[in-house]
């Protein structure tokens, strides 16, 4: 059994609080550190929450990006619209040619 002195425990607590502040700073939300610290949130919980939030935000960005790519992978909205229109005309001409062909 390890005996921890009050000074060692205090040092460990200060280290964890500093790490919470660092993790929040890295996540771009330094102001949130105060809330986590006042709530007594453990470092492992803070890390997990921030990582989960970042993953959700990245997924949302991916959805938005793929939605704007268009049917043919175009990133320029005008080119995507033109590609879509072109594809629609090609299908229409193919159907017309099949009927009259």
HUDAPE-V942772 format. One record per pair of residues at least 24 apart in sequence whose ideal C-beta (glycine too) atoms are under 10 Angstrom apart, sorted by the first residue. I is the first residue (numbers start at 1). J is the second residue. D is the distance in whole Angstrom. If there is no record, write none. Layout:
I_J_D + I_J_D
//
This chain:
15_43_9 + 16_42_8 + 16_43_5 + 16_44_10 + 16_46_10 + 17_43_9 + 18_43_10 + 19_43_5 + 19_46_9 + 19_47_9 + 20_45_10 + 20_46_5 + 20_47_9 + 21_46_10 + 23_47_6 + 23_49_10 + 23_50_6 + 23_51_9 + 24_50_7 + 26_50_8 + 27_51_9 + 27_53_8 + 27_54_7 + 28_54_9 + 29_53_9
//
